[in-house]
């Protein structure tokens, strides 16, 4: 048996509008979503308090990343002023940006689930 692995996640929501460039269909038109994001943090060893990560710290890091998108047009906000604001690229951006704030020698941000509707979700794994 391998070493134990612990994973926690935090979910948060934000609303944003976007349109898809180079897309031929309804989503090339300006439209909005109520996004739900779930970010996972993983470690092998718990901290001195017996936690992977304080949920408050995870929530704050997620909020720092998604707060600049909330109630905005994604196409106007870097990097989506140049990148197509697809669900896939948005999930990668959120996951990597949260990781840049929280990853250390013990804890890593390992994945992000991002929903644009109850039936449309992408999973990005680092």
N, CA, C and O atoms as a GROMACS GRO file, in nm:
protein
  504
    1UNK      N    1   0.083  -0.118   0.000
    1UNK     CA    2   0.000   0.000   0.000
    1UNK      C    3   0.088   0.125   0.000
    1UNK      O    4   0.189   0.130   0.069
    2UNK      N    5   0.048   0.225  -0.077
    2UNK     CA    6   0.123   0.350  -0.084
    2UNK      C    7   0.092   0.441   0.033
    2UNK      O    8   0.009   0.411   0.119
    3UNK      N    9   0.161   0.552   0.034
    3UNK     CA   10   0.138   0.653   0.137
    3UNK      C   11  -0.004   0.708   0.125
    3UNK      O   12  -0.060   0.714   0.016
    4UNK      N   13  -0.062   0.748   0.240
    4UNK     CA   14  -0.196   0.806   0.233
    4UNK      C   15  -0.195   0.937   0.154
    4UNK      O   16  -0.098   1.012   0.157
    5UNK      N   17  -0.303   0.962   0.083
    5UNK     CA   18  -0.322   1.088   0.011
    5UNK      C   19  -0.452   1.147   0.061
    5UNK      O   20  -0.553   1.077   0.075
    6UNK      N   21  -0.449   1.275   0.088
    6UNK     CA   22  -0.567   1.347   0.134
    6UNK      C   23  -0.601   1.454   0.031
    6UNK      O   24  -0.513   1.522  -0.022
    7UNK      N   25  -0.730   1.467   0.004
    7UNK     CA   26  -0.776   1.570  -0.090
    7UNK      C   27  -0.898   1.639  -0.031
    7UNK      O   28  -0.990   1.574   0.020
    8UNK      N   29  -0.898   1.771  -0.040
    8UNK     CA   30  -1.014   1.851  -0.002
    8UNK      C   31  -1.051   1.937  -0.123
    8UNK      O   32  -0.970   1.960  -0.212
    9UNK      N   33  -1.175   1.984  -0.123
    9UNK     CA   34  -1.214   2.079  -0.228
    9UNK      C   35  -1.304   2.185  -0.172
    9UNK      O   36  -1.367   2.168  -0.067
   10UNK      N   37  -1.308   2.296  -0.245
   10UNK     CA   38  -1.395   2.409  -0.210
   10UNK      C   39  -1.468   2.450  -0.337
   10UNK      O   40  -1.408   2.455  -0.445
   11UNK      N   41  -1.596   2.480  -0.325
   11UNK     CA   42  -1.676   2.527  -0.438
   11UNK      C   43  -1.714   2.672  -0.417
   11UNK      O   44  -1.744   2.716  -0.306
   12UNK      N   45  -1.712   2.746  -0.528
   12UNK     CA   46  -1.760   2.883  -0.528
   12UNK      C   47  -1.828   2.911  -0.662
   12UNK      O   48  -1.811   2.835  -0.758
   13UNK      N   49  -1.904   3.018  -0.667
   13UNK     CA   50  -1.979   3.055  -0.787
   13UNK      C   51  -1.942   3.194  -0.832
   13UNK      O   52  -1.899   3.278  -0.753
   14UNK      N   53  -1.960   3.217  -0.962
   14UNK     CA   54  -1.949   3.352  -1.016
   14UNK      C   55  -2.030   3.357  -1.144
   14UNK      O   56  -2.055   3.255  -1.208
   15UNK      N   57  -2.072   3.476  -1.181
   15UNK     CA   58  -2.148   3.498  -1.303
   15UNK      C   59  -2.063   3.579  -1.399
   15UNK      O   60  -1.996   3.674  -1.358
   16UNK      N   61  -2.065   3.542  -1.526
   16UNK     CA   62  -1.988   3.616  -1.625
   16UNK      C   63  -2.048   3.595  -1.763
   16UNK      O   64  -2.121   3.498  -1.787
   17UNK      N   65  -2.017   3.688  -1.851
   17UNK     CA   66  -2.059   3.678  -1.991
   17UNK      C   67  -1.937   3.649  -2.077
   17UNK      O   68  -1.824   3.677  -2.038
   18UNK      N   69  -1.962   3.592  -2.194
   18UNK     CA   70  -1.855   3.570  -2.290
   18UNK      C   71  -1.916   3.541  -2.426
   18UNK      O   72  -2.036   3.522  -2.440
   19UNK      N   73  -1.830   3.539  -2.525
   19UNK     CA   74  -1.865   3.487  -2.657
   19UNK      C   75  -1.744   3.413  -2.708
   19UNK      O   76  -1.630   3.449  -2.675
   20UNK      N   77  -1.767   3.309  -2.788
   20UNK     CA   78  -1.658   3.227  -2.838
   20UNK      C   79  -1.615   3.276  -2.975
   20UNK      O   80  -1.697   3.288  -3.067
   21UNK      N   81  -1.487   3.304  -2.988
   21UNK     CA   82  -1.430   3.346  -3.116
   21UNK      C   83  -1.410   3.223  -3.205
   21UNK      O   84  -1.384   3.113  -3.157
   22UNK      N   85  -1.423   3.245  -3.334
   22UNK     CA   86  -1.400   3.138  -3.433
   22UNK      C   87  -1.494   3.018  -3.414
   22UNK      O   88  -1.463   2.907  -3.456
   23UNK      N   89  -1.607   3.042  -3.352
   23UNK     CA   90  -1.705   2.937  -3.328
   23UNK      C   91  -1.824   2.967  -3.416
   23UNK      O   92  -1.862   3.083  -3.434
   24UNK      N   93  -1.885   2.863  -3.472
   24UNK     CA   94  -2.000   2.881  -3.559
   24UNK      C   95  -2.120   2.812  -3.494
   24UNK      O   96  -2.140   2.692  -3.508
   25UNK      N   97  -2.198   2.891  -3.425
   25UNK     CA   98  -2.315   2.842  -3.353
   25UNK      C   99  -2.360   2.948  -3.255
   25UNK      O  100  -2.310   3.060  -3.255
   26UNK      N  101  -2.456   2.911  -3.172
   26UNK     CA  102  -2.518   3.006  -3.081
   26UNK      C  103  -2.416   3.071  -2.986
   26UNK      O  104  -2.433   3.187  -2.948
   27UNK      N  105  -2.312   2.999  -2.948
   27UNK     CA  106  -2.217   3.051  -2.849
   27UNK      C  107  -2.121   3.155  -2.904
   27UNK      O  108  -2.039   3.209  -2.830
   28UNK      N  109  -2.130   3.184  -3.035
   28UNK     CA  110  -2.051   3.294  -3.089
   28UNK      C  111  -2.115   3.428  -3.054
   28UNK      O  112  -2.053   3.534  -3.067
   29UNK      N  113  -2.240   3.423  -3.009
   29UNK     CA  114  -2.311   3.543  -2.965
   29UNK      C  115  -2.282   3.568  -2.816
   29UNK      O  116  -2.258   3.475  -2.740
   30UNK      N  117  -2.285   3.693  -2.777
   30UNK     CA  118  -2.267   3.729  -2.638
   30UNK      C  119  -2.374   3.661  -2.552
   30UNK      O  120  -2.493   3.672  -2.583
   31UNK      N  121  -2.332   3.593  -2.447
   31UNK     CA  122  -2.425   3.526  -2.356
   31UNK      C  123  -2.357   3.509  -2.220
   31UNK      O  124  -2.237   3.532  -2.209
   32UNK      N  125  -2.431   3.469  -2.119
   32UNK     CA  126  -2.375   3.457  -1.986
   32UNK      C  127  -2.402   3.323  -1.922
   32UNK      O  128  -2.488   3.247  -1.965
   33UNK      N  129  -2.324   3.297  -1.816
   33UNK     CA  130  -2.339   3.174  -1.739
   33UNK      C  131  -2.326   3.207  -1.591
   33UNK      O  132  -2.262   3.304  -1.552
   34UNK      N  133  -2.389   3.124  -1.510
   34UNK     CA  134  -2.364   3.121  -1.367
   34UNK      C  135  -2.270   3.003  -1.345
   34UNK      O  136  -2.314   2.889  -1.333
   35UNK      N  137  -2.140   3.033  -1.339
   35UNK     CA  138  -2.037   2.930  -1.327
   35UNK      C  139  -2.028   2.878  -1.184
   35UNK      O  140  -2.050   2.952  -1.088
   36UNK      N  141  -1.995   2.751  -1.172
   36UNK     CA  142  -1.962   2.690  -1.043
   36UNK      C  143  -1.823   2.630  -1.058
   36UNK      O  144  -1.798   2.553  -1.151
   37UNK      N  145  -1.733   2.664  -0.967
   37UNK     CA  146  -1.596   2.614  -0.972
   37UNK      C  147  -1.567   2.534  -0.845
   37UNK      O  148  -1.606   2.572  -0.735
   38UNK      N  149  -1.499   2.422  -0.863
   38UNK     CA  150  -1.456   2.337  -0.751
   38UNK      C  151  -1.306   2.314  -0.768
   38UNK      O  152  -1.262   2.262  -0.870
   39UNK      N  153  -1.229   2.354  -0.668
   39UNK     CA  154  -1.083   2.341  -0.673
   39UNK      C  155  -1.038   2.242  -0.567
   39UNK      O  156  -1.080   2.249  -0.451
   40UNK      N  157  -0.952   2.148  -0.607
   40UNK     CA  158  -0.903   2.041  -0.520
   40UNK      C  159  -0.760   2.066  -0.475
   40UNK      O  160  -0.675   2.105  -0.555
   41UNK      N  161  -0.734   2.045  -0.346
   41UNK     CA  162  -0.600   2.053  -0.290
   41UNK      C  163  -0.565   1.915  -0.232
   41UNK      O  164  -0.648   1.853  -0.165
   42UNK      N  165  -0.443   1.869  -0.257
   42UNK     CA  166  -0.401   1.735  -0.218
   42UNK      C  167  -0.266   1.739  -0.147
   42UNK      O  168  -0.180   1.822  -0.177
   43UNK      N  169  -0.250   1.647  -0.050
   43UNK     CA  170  -0.122   1.632   0.017
   43UNK      C  171  -0.106   1.488   0.065
   43UNK      O  172  -0.202   1.410   0.066
   44UNK      N  173   0.016   1.454   0.103
   44UNK     CA  174   0.045   1.322   0.162
   44UNK      C  175   0.046   1.330   0.314
   44UNK      O  176   0.008   1.234   0.382
   45UNK      N  177   0.089   1.443   0.368
   45UNK     CA  178   0.102   1.461   0.512
   45UNK      C  179   0.015   1.578   0.557
   45UNK      O  180   0.020   1.686   0.499
   46UNK      N  181  -0.064   1.556   0.660
   46UNK     CA  182  -0.147   1.663   0.715
   46UNK      C  183  -0.060   1.762   0.792
   46UNK      O  184   0.049   1.727   0.837
   47UNK      N  185  -0.110   1.885   0.808
   47UNK     CA  186  -0.035   1.985   0.884
   47UNK      C  187  -0.048   1.957   1.034
   47UNK      O  188  -0.110   1.858   1.075
   48UNK      N  189   0.010   2.044   1.116
   48UNK     CA  190   0.011   2.025   1.261
   48UNK      C  191  -0.128   2.022   1.320
   48UNK      O  192  -0.150   1.961   1.425
   49UNK      N  193  -0.225   2.088   1.254
   49UNK     CA  194  -0.363   2.088   1.302
   49UNK      C  195  -0.443   1.968   1.250
   49UNK      O  196  -0.559   1.951   1.285
   50UNK      N  197  -0.379   1.886   1.166
   50UNK     CA  198  -0.447   1.769   1.111
   50UNK      C  199  -0.528   1.800   0.987
   50UNK      O  200  -0.626   1.730   0.958
   51UNK      N  201  -0.489   1.904   0.912
   51UNK     CA  202  -0.563   1.945   0.792
   51UNK      C  203  -0.474   1.940   0.669
   51UNK      O  204  -0.351   1.950   0.677
   52UNK      N  205  -0.539   1.925   0.553
   52UNK     CA  206  -0.471   1.944   0.426
   52UNK      C  207  -0.440   2.092   0.410
   52UNK      O  208  -0.326   2.132   0.385
   53UNK      N  209  -0.544   2.171   0.426
   53UNK     CA  210  -0.536   2.315   0.404
   53UNK      C  211  -0.658   2.376   0.471
   53UNK      O  212  -0.767   2.318   0.468
   54UNK      N  213  -0.642   2.490   0.530
   54UNK     CA  214  -0.755   2.560   0.589
   54UNK      C  215  -0.853   2.597   0.476
   54UNK      O  216  -0.813   2.659   0.378
   55UNK      N  217  -0.978   2.560   0.490
   55UNK     CA  218  -1.078   2.592   0.388
   55UNK      C  219  -1.088   2.742   0.362
   55UNK      O  220  -1.118   2.785   0.251
   56UNK      N  221  -1.062   2.822   0.465
   56UNK     CA  222  -1.066   2.967   0.448
   56UNK      C  223  -0.958   3.014   0.352
   56UNK      O  224  -0.982   3.102   0.269
   57UNK      N  225  -0.839   2.956   0.362
   57UNK     CA  226  -0.730   2.993   0.272
   57UNK      C  227  -0.762   2.952   0.128
   57UNK      O  228  -0.733   3.026   0.034
   58UNK      N  229  -0.821   2.834   0.111
   58UNK     CA  230  -0.859   2.788  -0.022
   58UNK      C  231  -0.967   2.878  -0.080
   58UNK      O  232  -0.960   2.917  -0.196
   59UNK      N  233  -1.066   2.911   0.001
   59UNK     CA  234  -1.173   3.001  -0.044
   59UNK      C  235  -1.117   3.137  -0.085
   59UNK      O  236  -1.155   3.190  -0.189
   60UNK      N  237  -1.029   3.192  -0.005
   60UNK     CA  238  -0.972   3.323  -0.035
   60UNK      C  239  -0.893   3.321  -0.165
   60UNK      O  240  -0.903   3.414  -0.245
   61UNK      N  241  -0.814   3.217  -0.187
   61UNK     CA  242  -0.735   3.208  -0.310
   61UNK      C  243  -0.826   3.196  -0.433
   61UNK      O  244  -0.802   3.260  -0.535
   62UNK      N  245  -0.930   3.114  -0.422
   62UNK     CA  246  -1.025   3.102  -0.534
   62UNK      C  247  -1.092   3.235  -0.560
   62UNK      O  248  -1.104   3.278  -0.675
   63UNK      N  249  -1.134   3.302  -0.454
   63UNK     CA  250  -1.203   3.430  -0.470
   63UNK      C  251  -1.113   3.535  -0.533
   63UNK      O  252  -1.160   3.616  -0.614
   64UNK      N  253  -0.984   3.535  -0.498
   64UNK     CA  254  -0.890   3.628  -0.560
   64UNK      C  255  -0.883   3.607  -0.712
   64UNK      O  256  -0.871   3.703  -0.788
   65UNK      N  257  -0.892   3.482  -0.754
   65UNK     CA  258  -0.883   3.450  -0.897
   65UNK      C  259  -1.014   3.480  -0.969
   65UNK      O  260  -1.013   3.547  -1.072
   66UNK      N  261  -1.126   3.432  -0.916
   66UNK     CA  262  -1.253   3.447  -0.989
   66UNK      C  263  -1.318   3.581  -0.966
   66UNK      O  264  -1.405   3.622  -1.044
   67UNK      N  265  -1.279   3.652  -0.861
   67UNK     CA  266  -1.340   3.781  -0.830
   67UNK      C  267  -1.329   3.881  -0.944
   67UNK      O  268  -1.420   3.961  -0.965
   68UNK      N  269  -1.220   3.877  -1.018
   68UNK     CA  270  -1.203   3.971  -1.129
   68UNK      C  271  -1.288   3.935  -1.251
   68UNK      O  272  -1.302   4.017  -1.342
   69UNK      N  273  -1.346   3.815  -1.253
   69UNK     CA  274  -1.434   3.773  -1.362
   69UNK      C  275  -1.582   3.797  -1.330
   69UNK      O  276  -1.664   3.806  -1.422
   70UNK      N  277  -1.616   3.807  -1.202
   70UNK     CA  278  -1.756   3.810  -1.161
   70UNK      C  279  -1.829   3.932  -1.218
   70UNK      O  280  -1.786   4.046  -1.203
   71UNK      N  281  -1.940   3.903  -1.285
   71UNK     CA  282  -2.026   4.004  -1.348
   71UNK      C  283  -1.950   4.090  -1.449
   71UNK      O  284  -1.972   4.210  -1.460
   72UNK      N  285  -1.861   4.026  -1.523
   72UNK     CA  286  -1.781   4.094  -1.624
   72UNK      C  287  -1.789   4.016  -1.756
   72UNK      O  288  -1.840   3.903  -1.760
   73UNK      N  289  -1.740   4.077  -1.861
   73UNK     CA  290  -1.727   4.012  -1.992
   73UNK      C  291  -1.589   3.951  -1.999
   73UNK      O  292  -1.489   4.023  -2.003
   74UNK      N  293  -1.580   3.819  -1.999
   74UNK     CA  294  -1.452   3.749  -1.996
   74UNK      C  295  -1.361   3.790  -2.111
   74UNK      O  296  -1.240   3.798  -2.095
   75UNK      N  297  -1.419   3.816  -2.227
   75UNK     CA  298  -1.341   3.851  -2.346
   75UNK      C  299  -1.260   3.980  -2.329
   75UNK      O  300  -1.170   4.007  -2.408
   76UNK      N  301  -1.290   4.059  -2.228
   76UNK     CA  302  -1.219   4.184  -2.204
   76UNK      C  303  -1.111   4.173  -2.097
   76UNK      O  304  -1.038   4.270  -2.073
   77UNK      N  305  -1.100   4.056  -2.032
   77UNK     CA  306  -1.011   4.041  -1.917
   77UNK      C  307  -0.896   3.946  -1.954
   77UNK      O  308  -0.920   3.834  -1.997
   78UNK      N  309  -0.771   3.991  -1.936
   78UNK     CA  310  -0.657   3.902  -1.963
   78UNK      C  311  -0.666   3.775  -1.879
   78UNK      O  312  -0.707   3.782  -1.764
   79UNK      N  313  -0.631   3.661  -1.933
   79UNK     CA  314  -0.574   3.639  -2.065
   79UNK      C  315  -0.678   3.617  -2.175
   79UNK      O  316  -0.643   3.586  -2.289
   80UNK      N  317  -0.806   3.633  -2.139
   80UNK     CA  318  -0.913   3.600  -2.234
   80UNK      C  319  -0.943   3.712  -2.331
   80UNK      O  320  -1.031   3.700  -2.417
   81UNK      N  321  -0.869   3.822  -2.319
   81UNK     CA  322  -0.875   3.924  -2.423
   81UNK      C  323  -0.801   3.873  -2.548
   81UNK      O  324  -0.820   3.924  -2.658
   82UNK      N  325  -0.715   3.769  -2.528
   82UNK     CA  326  -0.645   3.706  -2.640
   82UNK      C  327  -0.683   3.560  -2.655
   82UNK      O  328  -0.698   3.512  -2.767
   83UNK      N  329  -0.698   3.488  -2.544
   83UNK     CA  330  -0.740   3.348  -2.549
   83UNK      C  331  -0.891   3.339  -2.565
   83UNK      O  332  -0.964   3.424  -2.515
   84UNK      N  333  -0.937   3.236  -2.634
   84UNK     CA  334  -1.080   3.212  -2.643
   84UNK      C  335  -1.131   3.172  -2.504
   84UNK      O  336  -1.074   3.082  -2.443
   85UNK      N  337  -1.236   3.235  -2.453
   85UNK     CA  338  -1.283   3.204  -2.317
   85UNK      C  339  -1.369   3.078  -2.311
   85UNK      O  340  -1.485   3.081  -2.270
   86UNK      N  341  -1.310   2.967  -2.354
   86UNK     CA  342  -1.380   2.838  -2.346
   86UNK      C  343  -1.380   2.788  -2.202
   86UNK      O  344  -1.300   2.834  -2.120
   87UNK      N  345  -1.467   2.697  -2.173
   87UNK     CA  346  -1.473   2.638  -2.041
   87UNK      C  347  -1.340   2.571  -2.006
   87UNK      O  348  -1.293   2.581  -1.893
   88UNK      N  349  -1.280   2.504  -2.104
   88UNK     CA  350  -1.155   2.433  -2.082
   88UNK      C  351  -1.041   2.528  -2.044
   88UNK      O  352  -0.968   2.504  -1.948
   89UNK      N  353  -1.027   2.636  -2.121
   89UNK     CA  354  -0.919   2.731  -2.093
   89UNK      C  355  -0.943   2.809  -1.964
   89UNK      O  356  -0.848   2.843  -1.894
   90UNK      N  357  -1.068   2.837  -1.934
   90UNK     CA  358  -1.102   2.905  -1.810
   90UNK      C  359  -1.070   2.816  -1.690
   90UNK      O  360  -1.015   2.865  -1.590
   91UNK      N  361  -1.102   2.688  -1.697
   91UNK     CA  362  -1.071   2.595  -1.587
   91UNK      C  363  -0.920   2.586  -1.566
   91UNK      O  364  -0.875   2.588  -1.451
   92UNK      N  365  -0.843   2.577  -1.673
   92UNK     CA  366  -0.697   2.570  -1.661
   92UNK      C  367  -0.643   2.697  -1.595
   92UNK      O  368  -0.557   2.691  -1.507
   93UNK      N  369  -0.694   2.811  -1.639
   93UNK     CA  370  -0.648   2.938  -1.583
   93UNK      C  371  -0.677   2.946  -1.433
   93UNK      O  372  -0.589   2.983  -1.355
   94UNK      N  373  -0.799   2.914  -1.394
   94UNK     CA  374  -0.837   2.920  -1.253
   94UNK      C  375  -0.750   2.826  -1.171
   94UNK      O  376  -0.697   2.866  -1.067
   95UNK      N  377  -0.734   2.704  -1.215
   95UNK     CA  378  -0.657   2.604  -1.141
   95UNK      C  379  -0.512   2.648  -1.125
   95UNK      O  380  -0.457   2.643  -1.015
   96UNK      N  381  -0.450   2.690  -1.233
   96UNK     CA  382  -0.310   2.731  -1.228
   96UNK      C  383  -0.290   2.858  -1.144
   96UNK      O  384  -0.190   2.871  -1.074
   97UNK      N  385  -0.386   2.949  -1.151
   97UNK     CA  386  -0.374   3.073  -1.072
   97UNK      C  387  -0.392   3.046  -0.923
   97UNK      O  388  -0.323   3.108  -0.841
   98UNK      N  389  -0.482   2.955  -0.886
   98UNK     CA  390  -0.497   2.918  -0.745
   98UNK      C  391  -0.371   2.845  -0.698
   98UNK      O  392  -0.322   2.868  -0.588
   99UNK      N  393  -0.318   2.758  -0.783
   99UNK     CA  394  -0.195   2.686  -0.749
   99UNK      C  395  -0.079   2.782  -0.726
   99UNK      O  396   0.001   2.760  -0.634
  100UNK      N  397  -0.069   2.886  -0.806
  100UNK     CA  398   0.038   2.984  -0.789
  100UNK      C  399   0.030   3.051  -0.652
  100UNK      O  400   0.132   3.095  -0.599
  101UNK      N  401  -0.088   3.058  -0.595
  101UNK     CA  402  -0.107   3.120  -0.463
  101UNK      C  403  -0.086   3.022  -0.348
  101UNK      O  404  -0.046   3.063  -0.239
  102UNK      N  405  -0.112   2.892  -0.370
  102UNK     CA  406  -0.117   2.798  -0.258
  102UNK      C  407  -0.018   2.682  -0.262
  102UNK      O  408   0.016   2.628  -0.157
  103UNK      N  409   0.029   2.642  -0.378
  103UNK     CA  410   0.119   2.526  -0.386
  103UNK      C  411   0.243   2.550  -0.301
  103UNK      O  412   0.301   2.659  -0.302
  104UNK      N  413   0.283   2.447  -0.228
  104UNK     CA  414   0.409   2.451  -0.155
  104UNK      C  415   0.466   2.310  -0.152
  104UNK      O  416   0.419   2.222  -0.224
  105UNK      N  417   0.566   2.286  -0.069
  105UNK     CA  418   0.630   2.155  -0.065
  105UNK      C  419   0.537   2.046  -0.012
  105UNK      O  420   0.565   1.927  -0.031
  106UNK      N  421   0.428   2.083   0.055
  106UNK     CA  422   0.336   1.984   0.113
  106UNK      C  423   0.204   1.972   0.039
  106UNK      O  424   0.152   1.862   0.021
  107UNK      N  425   0.149   2.083  -0.002
  107UNK     CA  426   0.015   2.087  -0.062
  107UNK      C  427   0.024   2.130  -0.208
  107UNK      O  428   0.097   2.223  -0.242
  108UNK      N  429  -0.051   2.060  -0.292
  108UNK     CA  430  -0.060   2.098  -0.432
  108UNK      C  431  -0.207   2.109  -0.473
  108UNK      O  432  -0.291   2.029  -0.432
  109UNK      N  433  -0.236   2.210  -0.554
  109UNK     CA  434  -0.366   2.220  -0.618
  109UNK      C  435  -0.361   2.124  -0.736
  109UNK      O  436  -0.277   2.137  -0.824
  110UNK      N  437  -0.451   2.026  -0.736
  110UNK     CA  438  -0.440   1.916  -0.833
  110UNK      C  439  -0.543   1.919  -0.945
  110UNK      O  440  -0.517   1.868  -1.054
  111UNK      N  441  -0.658   1.977  -0.920
  111UNK     CA  442  -0.757   1.982  -1.028
  111UNK      C  443  -0.864   2.084  -1.001
  111UNK      O  444  -0.880   2.136  -0.890
  112UNK      N  445  -0.938   2.113  -1.109
  112UNK     CA  446  -1.046   2.209  -1.105
  112UNK      C  447  -1.162   2.155  -1.188
  112UNK      O  448  -1.142   2.111  -1.301
  113UNK      N  449  -1.280   2.157  -1.131
  113UNK     CA  450  -1.403   2.126  -1.205
  113UNK      C  451  -1.475   2.258  -1.225
  113UNK      O  452  -1.490   2.336  -1.131
  114UNK      N  453  -1.518   2.283  -1.347
  114UNK     CA  454  -1.586   2.410  -1.377
  114UNK      C  455  -1.711   2.380  -1.457
  114UNK      O  456  -1.706   2.318  -1.563
  115UNK      N  457  -1.825   2.425  -1.403
  115UNK     CA  458  -1.955   2.410  -1.468
  115UNK      C  459  -1.999   2.544  -1.525
  115UNK      O  460  -1.984   2.648  -1.461
  116UNK      N  461  -2.054   2.540  -1.648
  116UNK     CA  462  -2.120   2.660  -1.700
  116UNK      C  463  -2.270   2.643  -1.697
  116UNK      O  464  -2.344   2.741  -1.702
  117UNK      N  465  -2.316   2.519  -1.688
  117UNK     CA  466  -2.456   2.486  -1.662
  117UNK      C  467  -2.455   2.362  -1.574
  117UNK      O  468  -2.349   2.305  -1.548
  118UNK      N  469  -2.571   2.321  -1.527
  118UNK     CA  470  -2.578   2.199  -1.446
  118UNK      C  471  -2.536   2.076  -1.525
  118UNK      O  472  -2.501   1.974  -1.466
  119UNK      N  473  -2.539   2.084  -1.657
  119UNK     CA  474  -2.511   1.967  -1.741
  119UNK      C  475  -2.380   1.978  -1.820
  119UNK      O  476  -2.342   1.883  -1.888
  120UNK      N  477  -2.312   2.092  -1.812
  120UNK     CA  478  -2.188   2.112  -1.886
  120UNK      C  479  -2.074   2.143  -1.789
  120UNK      O  480  -2.074   2.247  -1.723
  121UNK      N  481  -1.978   2.053  -1.782
  121UNK     CA  482  -1.866   2.065  -1.688
  121UNK      C  483  -1.738   2.019  -1.756
  121UNK      O  484  -1.739   1.928  -1.839
  122UNK      N  485  -1.628   2.083  -1.719
  122UNK     CA  486  -1.496   2.038  -1.763
  122UNK      C  487  -1.415   2.008  -1.638
  122UNK      O  488  -1.432   2.073  -1.534
  123UNK      N  489  -1.326   1.911  -1.648
  123UNK     CA  490  -1.233   1.878  -1.541
  123UNK      C  491  -1.093   1.901  -1.595
  123UNK      O  492  -1.054   1.842  -1.696
  124UNK      N  493  -1.016   1.985  -1.527
  124UNK     CA  494  -0.877   2.010  -1.563
  124UNK      C  495  -0.790   1.955  -1.451
  124UNK      O  496  -0.808   1.991  -1.334
  125UNK      N  497  -0.695   1.868  -1.487
  125UNK     CA  498  -0.602   1.810  -1.388
  125UNK      C  499  -0.462   1.860  -1.417
  125UNK      O  500  -0.417   1.857  -1.531
  126UNK      N  501  -0.394   1.906  -1.314
  126UNK     CA  502  -0.256   1.954  -1.328
  126UNK      C  503  -0.160   1.838  -1.316
  126UNK      O  504  -0.038   1.858  -1.325
   0.00000   0.00000   0.00000
